[in-house]
Amino acid sequence: MGDTGFDAIRGPLGRLLRLGASRKVHARQIAAAGVELTQPGATLLARIVEDGPVVLGDLSTATDMDPGAVSRQVKALEAEGLVERQGREGDARIRVLRATPAGRRVRRRIAEVQDRHMADVLAGWSDADRATFARLLDRFVEDLLSMHYRPTENHRRSA
């Protein structure tokens, strides 16, 4: 990629993305929260709590997960009593997912562990550093969401 400024962040960004996808990190968070939940289940529960009530297809889109995988994970969350399906207000034919009180408690416990961990990580940072990091991270995420992938030169020629 050359001297684009990306070289300096390639390593730390890769480590951050691996941490976010790490089963070991997830297992530590879940253990600290005192709950049992798969990584995809935790992701879906968080979205249902934050966005609910939500239709299954919208949940799949919001989490960027395969609809079949979402359906299987939601069934497991239902079996654990963390999520329930109900008719949508105004149209009972459409089924929506809602977190149960137990599901909201589980999500709250996980969020408390995550929040406490971030507070511990950032405790040694100055207010200015935290503010700068928050501003730049938000800008970075917004740019990631708005920027389209460009094909490689080889791909363009063969297309």
PyMOL commands that place a pseudoatom at each C-alpha (Angstrom):
pseudoatom trace, name=CA, resn=MET, resi=1, chain=A, elem=C, hetatm=0, pos=[0.000, 0.000, 0.000]
pseudoatom trace, name=CA, resn=GLY, resi=2, chain=A, elem=C, hetatm=0, pos=[3.031, 2.254, 0.290]
pseudoatom trace, name=CA, resn=ASP, resi=3, chain=A, elem=C, hetatm=0, pos=[3.373, 5.387, 2.357]
pseudoatom trace, name=CA, resn=THR, resi=4, chain=A, elem=C, hetatm=0, pos=[-0.327, 6.227, 2.738]
pseudoatom trace, name=CA, resn=GLY, resi=5, chain=A, elem=C, hetatm=0, pos=[-0.297, 6.577, 6.517]
pseudoatom trace, name=CA, resn=PHE, resi=6, chain=A, elem=C, hetatm=0, pos=[-2.071, 3.242, 6.781]
pseudoatom trace, name=CA, resn=ASP, resi=7, chain=A, elem=C, hetatm=0, pos=[1.188, 1.378, 7.417]
pseudoatom trace, name=CA, resn=ALA, resi=8, chain=A, elem=C, hetatm=0, pos=[1.415, 2.838, 10.937]
pseudoatom trace, name=CA, resn=ILE, resi=9, chain=A, elem=C, hetatm=0, pos=[-2.063, 1.623, 11.909]
pseudoatom trace, name=CA, resn=ARG, resi=10, chain=A, elem=C, hetatm=0, pos=[-2.188, -1.663, 10.005]
pseudoatom trace, name=CA, resn=GLY, resi=11, chain=A, elem=C, hetatm=0, pos=[-0.794, -3.717, 12.921]
pseudoatom trace, name=CA, resn=PRO, resi=12, chain=A, elem=C, hetatm=0, pos=[-2.804, -2.138, 15.754]
pseudoatom trace, name=CA, resn=LEU, resi=13, chain=A, elem=C, hetatm=0, pos=[-5.979, -2.167, 13.657]
pseudoatom trace, name=CA, resn=GLY, resi=14, chain=A, elem=C, hetatm=0, pos=[-5.484, -5.846, 12.828]
pseudoatom trace, name=CA, resn=ARG, resi=15, chain=A, elem=C, hetatm=0, pos=[-4.998, -6.658, 16.514]
pseudoatom trace, name=CA, resn=LEU, resi=16, chain=A, elem=C, hetatm=0, pos=[-8.129, -4.697, 17.418]
pseudoatom trace, name=CA, resn=LEU, resi=17, chain=A, elem=C, hetatm=0, pos=[-10.216, -6.534, 14.825]
pseudoatom trace, name=CA, resn=ARG, resi=18, chain=A, elem=C, hetatm=0, pos=[-8.870, -9.893, 16.027]
pseudoatom trace, name=CA, resn=LEU, resi=19, chain=A, elem=C, hetatm=0, pos=[-9.740, -8.960, 19.620]
pseudoatom trace, name=CA, resn=GLY, resi=20, chain=A, elem=C, hetatm=0, pos=[-13.300, -8.134, 18.570]
pseudoatom trace, name=CA, resn=ALA, resi=21, chain=A, elem=C, hetatm=0, pos=[-13.681, -11.526, 16.889]
pseudoatom trace, name=CA, resn=SER, resi=22, chain=A, elem=C, hetatm=0, pos=[-11.802, -13.512, 19.531]
pseudoatom trace, name=CA, resn=ARG, resi=23, chain=A, elem=C, hetatm=0, pos=[-13.631, -16.426, 21.129]
pseudoatom trace, name=CA, resn=LYS, resi=24, chain=A, elem=C, hetatm=0, pos=[-11.232, -16.219, 24.077]
pseudoatom trace, name=CA, resn=VAL, resi=25, chain=A, elem=C, hetatm=0, pos=[-12.103, -12.574, 24.706]
pseudoatom trace, name=CA, resn=HIS, resi=26, chain=A, elem=C, hetatm=0, pos=[-15.802, -13.405, 24.429]
pseudoatom trace, name=CA, resn=ALA, resi=27, chain=A, elem=C, hetatm=0, pos=[-15.383, -16.306, 26.857]
pseudoatom trace, name=CA, resn=ARG, resi=28, chain=A, elem=C, hetatm=0, pos=[-13.652, -14.004, 29.383]
pseudoatom trace, name=CA, resn=GLN, resi=29, chain=A, elem=C, hetatm=0, pos=[-16.421, -11.392, 29.101]
pseudoatom trace, name=CA, resn=ILE, resi=30, chain=A, elem=C, hetatm=0, pos=[-19.177, -13.961, 29.488]
pseudoatom trace, name=CA, resn=ALA, resi=31, chain=A, elem=C, hetatm=0, pos=[-17.431, -15.611, 32.431]
pseudoatom trace, name=CA, resn=ALA, resi=32, chain=A, elem=C, hetatm=0, pos=[-16.976, -12.228, 34.134]
pseudoatom trace, name=CA, resn=ALA, resi=33, chain=A, elem=C, hetatm=0, pos=[-20.682, -11.519, 33.578]
pseudoatom trace, name=CA, resn=GLY, resi=34, chain=A, elem=C, hetatm=0, pos=[-21.594, -14.931, 35.005]
pseudoatom trace, name=CA, resn=VAL, resi=35, chain=A, elem=C, hetatm=0, pos=[-23.701, -15.949, 32.013]
pseudoatom trace, name=CA, resn=GLU, resi=36, chain=A, elem=C, hetatm=0, pos=[-23.541, -18.554, 29.252]
pseudoatom trace, name=CA, resn=LEU, resi=37, chain=A, elem=C, hetatm=0, pos=[-24.080, -17.243, 25.755]
pseudoatom trace, name=CA, resn=THR, resi=38, chain=A, elem=C, hetatm=0, pos=[-22.474, -17.863, 22.383]
pseudoatom trace, name=CA, resn=GLN, resi=39, chain=A, elem=C, hetatm=0, pos=[-20.672, -15.015, 20.657]
pseudoatom trace, name=CA, resn=PRO, resi=40, chain=A, elem=C, hetatm=0, pos=[-23.327, -14.688, 17.916]
pseudoatom trace, name=CA, resn=GLY, resi=41, chain=A, elem=C, hetatm=0, pos=[-26.055, -15.061, 20.540]
pseudoatom trace, name=CA, resn=ALA, resi=42, chain=A, elem=C, hetatm=0, pos=[-24.584, -12.197, 22.557]
pseudoatom trace, name=CA, resn=THR, resi=43, chain=A, elem=C, hetatm=0, pos=[-24.413, -10.018, 19.438]
pseudoatom trace, name=CA, resn=LEU, resi=44, chain=A, elem=C, hetatm=0, pos=[-28.035, -10.752, 18.556]
pseudoatom trace, name=CA, resn=LEU, resi=45, chain=A, elem=C, hetatm=0, pos=[-29.267, -10.267, 22.110]
pseudoatom trace, name=CA, resn=ALA, resi=46, chain=A, elem=C, hetatm=0, pos=[-27.542, -6.874, 22.240]
pseudoatom trace, name=CA, resn=ARG, resi=47, chain=A, elem=C, hetatm=0, pos=[-29.243, -5.781, 18.995]
pseudoatom trace, name=CA, resn=ILE, resi=48, chain=A, elem=C, hetatm=0, pos=[-32.646, -7.065, 20.131]
pseudoatom trace, name=CA, resn=VAL, resi=49, chain=A, elem=C, hetatm=0, pos=[-32.342, -5.219, 23.453]
pseudoatom trace, name=CA, resn=GLU, resi=50, chain=A, elem=C, hetatm=0, pos=[-31.125, -2.018, 21.789]
pseudoatom trace, name=CA, resn=ASP, resi=51, chain=A, elem=C, hetatm=0, pos=[-33.308, -2.069, 18.635]
pseudoatom trace, name=CA, resn=GLY, resi=52, chain=A, elem=C, hetatm=0, pos=[-36.275, -4.203, 19.647]
pseudoatom trace, name=CA, resn=PRO, resi=53, chain=A, elem=C, hetatm=0, pos=[-38.882, -5.098, 18.906]
pseudoatom trace, name=CA, resn=VAL, resi=54, chain=A, elem=C, hetatm=0, pos=[-37.310, -6.209, 15.648]
pseudoatom trace, name=CA, resn=VAL, resi=55, chain=A, elem=C, hetatm=0, pos=[-38.278, -8.477, 12.746]
pseudoatom trace, name=CA, resn=LEU, resi=56, chain=A, elem=C, hetatm=0, pos=[-35.902, -11.391, 12.077]
pseudoatom trace, name=CA, resn=GLY, resi=57, chain=A, elem=C, hetatm=0, pos=[-34.896, -10.115, 8.619]
pseudoatom trace, name=CA, resn=ASP, resi=58, chain=A, elem=C, hetatm=0, pos=[-34.093, -6.658, 9.985]
pseudoatom trace, name=CA, resn=LEU, resi=59, chain=A, elem=C, hetatm=0, pos=[-32.022, -8.264, 12.739]
pseudoatom trace, name=CA, resn=SER, resi=60, chain=A, elem=C, hetatm=0, pos=[-30.060, -10.210, 10.142]
pseudoatom trace, name=CA, resn=THR, resi=61, chain=A, elem=C, hetatm=0, pos=[-29.394, -7.012, 8.192]
pseudoatom trace, name=CA, resn=ALA, resi=62, chain=A, elem=C, hetatm=0, pos=[-28.454, -5.003, 11.296]
pseudoatom trace, name=CA, resn=THR, resi=63, chain=A, elem=C, hetatm=0, pos=[-25.925, -7.605, 12.423]
pseudoatom trace, name=CA, resn=ASP, resi=64, chain=A, elem=C, hetatm=0, pos=[-24.658, -8.473, 8.933]
pseudoatom trace, name=CA, resn=MET, resi=65, chain=A, elem=C, hetatm=0, pos=[-25.294, -12.136, 9.703]
pseudoatom trace, name=CA, resn=ASP, resi=66, chain=A, elem=C, hetatm=0, pos=[-26.685, -14.906, 7.512]
pseudoatom trace, name=CA, resn=PRO, resi=67, chain=A, elem=C, hetatm=0, pos=[-30.480, -15.191, 7.969]
pseudoatom trace, name=CA, resn=GLY, resi=68, chain=A, elem=C, hetatm=0, pos=[-30.245, -18.942, 8.621]
pseudoatom trace, name=CA, resn=ALA, resi=69, chain=A, elem=C, hetatm=0, pos=[-27.622, -18.436, 11.319]
pseudoatom trace, name=CA, resn=VAL, resi=70, chain=A, elem=C, hetatm=0, pos=[-29.697, -15.663, 12.879]
pseudoatom trace, name=CA, resn=SER, resi=71, chain=A, elem=C, hetatm=0, pos=[-32.747, -17.915, 12.931]
pseudoatom trace, name=CA, resn=ARG, resi=72, chain=A, elem=C, hetatm=0, pos=[-30.818, -20.737, 14.653]
pseudoatom trace, name=CA, resn=GLN, resi=73, chain=A, elem=C, hetatm=0, pos=[-29.299, -18.381, 17.224]
pseudoatom trace, name=CA, resn=VAL, resi=74, chain=A, elem=C, hetatm=0, pos=[-32.661, -16.741, 17.944]
pseudoatom trace, name=CA, resn=LYS, resi=75, chain=A, elem=C, hetatm=0, pos=[-34.209, -20.168, 18.543]
pseudoatom trace, name=CA, resn=ALA, resi=76, chain=A, elem=C, hetatm=0, pos=[-31.458, -20.859, 21.085]
pseudoatom trace, name=CA, resn=LEU, resi=77, chain=A, elem=C, hetatm=0, pos=[-32.086, -17.472, 22.753]
pseudoatom trace, name=CA, resn=GLU, resi=78, chain=A, elem=C, hetatm=0, pos=[-35.805, -18.320, 22.892]
pseudoatom trace, name=CA, resn=ALA, resi=79, chain=A, elem=C, hetatm=0, pos=[-35.055, -21.729, 24.417]
pseudoatom trace, name=CA, resn=GLU, resi=80, chain=A, elem=C, hetatm=0, pos=[-33.014, -19.974, 27.128]
pseudoatom trace, name=CA, resn=GLY, resi=81, chain=A, elem=C, hetatm=0, pos=[-35.907, -17.609, 27.837]
pseudoatom trace, name=CA, resn=LEU, resi=82, chain=A, elem=C, hetatm=0, pos=[-33.935, -14.535, 26.754]
pseudoatom trace, name=CA, resn=VAL, resi=83, chain=A, elem=C, hetatm=0, pos=[-36.013, -13.628, 23.693]
pseudoatom trace, name=CA, resn=GLU, resi=84, chain=A, elem=C, hetatm=0, pos=[-39.647, -14.065, 22.713]
pseudoatom trace, name=CA, resn=ARG, resi=85, chain=A, elem=C, hetatm=0, pos=[-41.595, -13.721, 19.469]
pseudoatom trace, name=CA, resn=GLN, resi=86, chain=A, elem=C, hetatm=0, pos=[-44.819, -11.765, 19.450]
pseudoatom trace, name=CA, resn=GLY, resi=87, chain=A, elem=C, hetatm=0, pos=[-47.202, -10.349, 16.881]
pseudoatom trace, name=CA, resn=ARG, resi=88, chain=A, elem=C, hetatm=0, pos=[-46.339, -6.845, 15.777]
pseudoatom trace, name=CA, resn=GLU, resi=89, chain=A, elem=C, hetatm=0, pos=[-48.614, -4.171, 17.146]
pseudoatom trace, name=CA, resn=GLY, resi=90, chain=A, elem=C, hetatm=0, pos=[-51.159, -3.412, 14.448]
pseudoatom trace, name=CA, resn=ASP, resi=91, chain=A, elem=C, hetatm=0, pos=[-50.412, -6.591, 12.439]
pseudoatom trace, name=CA, resn=ALA, resi=92, chain=A, elem=C, hetatm=0, pos=[-50.240, -9.821, 14.440]
pseudoatom trace, name=CA, resn=ARG, resi=93, chain=A, elem=C, hetatm=0, pos=[-49.226, -11.749, 11.297]
pseudoatom trace, name=CA, resn=ILE, resi=94, chain=A, elem=C, hetatm=0, pos=[-45.773, -10.173, 11.457]
pseudoatom trace, name=CA, resn=ARG, resi=95, chain=A, elem=C, hetatm=0, pos=[-43.659, -11.713, 14.220]
pseudoatom trace, name=CA, resn=VAL, resi=96, chain=A, elem=C, hetatm=0, pos=[-41.214, -9.513, 16.090]
pseudoatom trace, name=CA, resn=LEU, resi=97, chain=A, elem=C, hetatm=0, pos=[-38.481, -10.387, 18.542]
pseudoatom trace, name=CA, resn=ARG, resi=98, chain=A, elem=C, hetatm=0, pos=[-38.369, -8.835, 21.982]
pseudoatom trace, name=CA, resn=ALA, resi=99, chain=A, elem=C, hetatm=0, pos=[-35.955, -9.368, 24.822]
pseudoatom trace, name=CA, resn=THR, resi=100, chain=A, elem=C, hetatm=0, pos=[-37.538, -10.857, 27.904]
pseudoatom trace, name=CA, resn=PRO, resi=101, chain=A, elem=C, hetatm=0, pos=[-36.757, -9.406, 31.334]
pseudoatom trace, name=CA, resn=ALA, resi=102, chain=A, elem=C, hetatm=0, pos=[-34.184, -12.214, 31.727]
pseudoatom trace, name=CA, resn=GLY, resi=103, chain=A, elem=C, hetatm=0, pos=[-32.665, -11.277, 28.355]
pseudoatom trace, name=CA, resn=ARG, resi=104, chain=A, elem=C, hetatm=0, pos=[-32.383, -7.627, 29.375]
pseudoatom trace, name=CA, resn=ARG, resi=105, chain=A, elem=C, hetatm=0, pos=[-30.701, -8.658, 32.645]
pseudoatom trace, name=CA, resn=VAL, resi=106, chain=A, elem=C, hetatm=0, pos=[-28.172, -10.844, 30.788]
pseudoatom trace, name=CA, resn=ARG, resi=107, chain=A, elem=C, hetatm=0, pos=[-27.431, -8.042, 28.328]
pseudoatom trace, name=CA, resn=ARG, resi=108, chain=A, elem=C, hetatm=0, pos=[-27.045, -5.545, 31.186]
pseudoatom trace, name=CA, resn=ARG, resi=109, chain=A, elem=C, hetatm=0, pos=[-24.542, -7.824, 32.956]
pseudoatom trace, name=CA, resn=ILE, resi=110, chain=A, elem=C, hetatm=0, pos=[-22.454, -8.215, 29.797]
pseudoatom trace, name=CA, resn=ALA, resi=111, chain=A, elem=C, hetatm=0, pos=[-22.582, -4.462, 29.139]
pseudoatom trace, name=CA, resn=GLU, resi=112, chain=A, elem=C, hetatm=0, pos=[-21.471, -3.751, 32.728]
pseudoatom trace, name=CA, resn=VAL, resi=113, chain=A, elem=C, hetatm=0, pos=[-18.446, -6.031, 32.284]
pseudoatom trace, name=CA, resn=GLN, resi=114, chain=A, elem=C, hetatm=0, pos=[-17.584, -4.378, 28.955]
pseudoatom trace, name=CA, resn=ASP, resi=115, chain=A, elem=C, hetatm=0, pos=[-18.050, -0.862, 30.319]
pseudoatom trace, name=CA, resn=ARG, resi=116, chain=A, elem=C, hetatm=0, pos=[-15.986, -1.569, 33.439]
pseudoatom trace, name=CA, resn=HIS, resi=117, chain=A, elem=C, hetatm=0, pos=[-13.224, -3.077, 31.284]
pseudoatom trace, name=CA, resn=MET, resi=118, chain=A, elem=C, hetatm=0, pos=[-13.129, -0.027, 28.987]
pseudoatom trace, name=CA, resn=ALA, resi=119, chain=A, elem=C, hetatm=0, pos=[-13.069, 2.280, 32.016]
pseudoatom trace, name=CA, resn=ASP, resi=120, chain=A, elem=C, hetatm=0, pos=[-10.108, 0.308, 33.394]
pseudoatom trace, name=CA, resn=VAL, resi=121, chain=A, elem=C, hetatm=0, pos=[-8.303, 0.394, 30.035]
pseudoatom trace, name=CA, resn=LEU, resi=122, chain=A, elem=C, hetatm=0, pos=[-8.789, 4.148, 29.640]
pseudoatom trace, name=CA, resn=ALA, resi=123, chain=A, elem=C, hetatm=0, pos=[-8.212, 5.075, 33.300]
pseudoatom trace, name=CA, resn=GLY, resi=124, chain=A, elem=C, hetatm=0, pos=[-4.627, 6.156, 32.629]
pseudoatom trace, name=CA, resn=TRP, resi=125, chain=A, elem=C, hetatm=0, pos=[-5.553, 8.290, 29.632]
pseudoatom trace, name=CA, resn=SER, resi=126, chain=A, elem=C, hetatm=0, pos=[-5.990, 12.045, 29.927]
pseudoatom trace, name=CA, resn=ASP, resi=127, chain=A, elem=C, hetatm=0, pos=[-9.378, 13.609, 29.259]
pseudoatom trace, name=CA, resn=ALA, resi=128, chain=A, elem=C, hetatm=0, pos=[-7.910, 15.190, 26.128]
pseudoatom trace, name=CA, resn=ASP, resi=129, chain=A, elem=C, hetatm=0, pos=[-6.601, 11.841, 24.856]
pseudoatom trace, name=CA, resn=ARG, resi=130, chain=A, elem=C, hetatm=0, pos=[-9.969, 10.155, 25.463]
pseudoatom trace, name=CA, resn=ALA, resi=131, chain=A, elem=C, hetatm=0, pos=[-11.810, 12.977, 23.688]
pseudoatom trace, name=CA, resn=THR, resi=132, chain=A, elem=C, hetatm=0, pos=[-9.413, 12.891, 20.728]
pseudoatom trace, name=CA, resn=PHE, resi=133, chain=A, elem=C, hetatm=0, pos=[-9.631, 9.105, 20.485]
pseudoatom trace, name=CA, resn=ALA, resi=134, chain=A, elem=C, hetatm=0, pos=[-13.448, 9.187, 20.599]
pseudoatom trace, name=CA, resn=ARG, resi=135, chain=A, elem=C, hetatm=0, pos=[-13.618, 11.864, 17.897]
pseudoatom trace, name=CA, resn=LEU, resi=136, chain=A, elem=C, hetatm=0, pos=[-11.148, 10.108, 15.597]
pseudoatom trace, name=CA, resn=LEU, resi=137, chain=A, elem=C, hetatm=0, pos=[-12.645, 6.662, 16.155]
pseudoatom trace, name=CA, resn=ASP, resi=138, chain=A, elem=C, hetatm=0, pos=[-16.125, 7.959, 15.332]
pseudoatom trace, name=CA, resn=ARG, resi=139, chain=A, elem=C, hetatm=0, pos=[-14.775, 9.622, 12.187]
pseudoatom trace, name=CA, resn=PHE, resi=140, chain=A, elem=C, hetatm=0, pos=[-12.967, 6.412, 11.234]
pseudoatom trace, name=CA, resn=VAL, resi=141, chain=A, elem=C, hetatm=0, pos=[-16.093, 4.271, 11.627]
pseudoatom trace, name=CA, resn=GLU, resi=142, chain=A, elem=C, hetatm=0, pos=[-18.237, 6.750, 9.667]
pseudoatom trace, name=CA, resn=ASP, resi=143, chain=A, elem=C, hetatm=0, pos=[-15.659, 6.784, 6.855]
pseudoatom trace, name=CA, resn=LEU, resi=144, chain=A, elem=C, hetatm=0, pos=[-15.507, 2.968, 6.857]
pseudoatom trace, name=CA, resn=LEU, resi=145, chain=A, elem=C, hetatm=0, pos=[-19.272, 2.823, 6.482]
pseudoatom trace, name=CA, resn=SER, resi=146, chain=A, elem=C, hetatm=0, pos=[-19.425, 5.383, 3.687]
pseudoatom trace, name=CA, resn=MET, resi=147, chain=A, elem=C, hetatm=0, pos=[-16.399, 4.299, 1.635]
pseudoatom trace, name=CA, resn=HIS, resi=148, chain=A, elem=C, hetatm=0, pos=[-16.878, 1.705, -1.095]
pseudoatom trace, name=CA, resn=TYR, resi=149, chain=A, elem=C, hetatm=0, pos=[-14.301, -0.988, -1.810]
pseudoatom trace, name=CA, resn=ARG, resi=150, chain=A, elem=C, hetatm=0, pos=[-12.276, -0.444, -4.968]
pseudoatom trace, name=CA, resn=PRO, resi=151, chain=A, elem=C, hetatm=0, pos=[-11.290, -3.454, -7.040]
pseudoatom trace, name=CA, resn=THR, resi=152, chain=A, elem=C, hetatm=0, pos=[-7.619, -4.189, -7.595]
pseudoatom trace, name=CA, resn=GLU, resi=153, chain=A, elem=C, hetatm=0, pos=[-6.000, -3.212, -10.881]
pseudoatom trace, name=CA, resn=ASN, resi=154, chain=A, elem=C, hetatm=0, pos=[-5.793, -6.880, -11.923]
pseudoatom trace, name=CA, resn=HIS, resi=155, chain=A, elem=C, hetatm=0, pos=[-9.477, -7.346, -11.206]
pseudoatom trace, name=CA, resn=ARG, resi=156, chain=A, elem=C, hetatm=0, pos=[-10.440, -4.293, -13.315]
pseudoatom trace, name=CA, resn=ARG, resi=157, chain=A, elem=C, hetatm=0, pos=[-8.484, -5.563, -16.304]
pseudoatom trace, name=CA, resn=SER, resi=158, chain=A, elem=C, hetatm=0, pos=[-9.966, -9.068, -16.181]
pseudoatom trace, name=CA, resn=ALA, resi=159, chain=A, elem=C, hetatm=0, pos=[-13.545, -7.909, -15.702]
for i in range(1, 159): cmd.bond("trace and resi %d" % i, "trace and resi %d" % (i + 1))
show_as sticks, trace
zoom trace
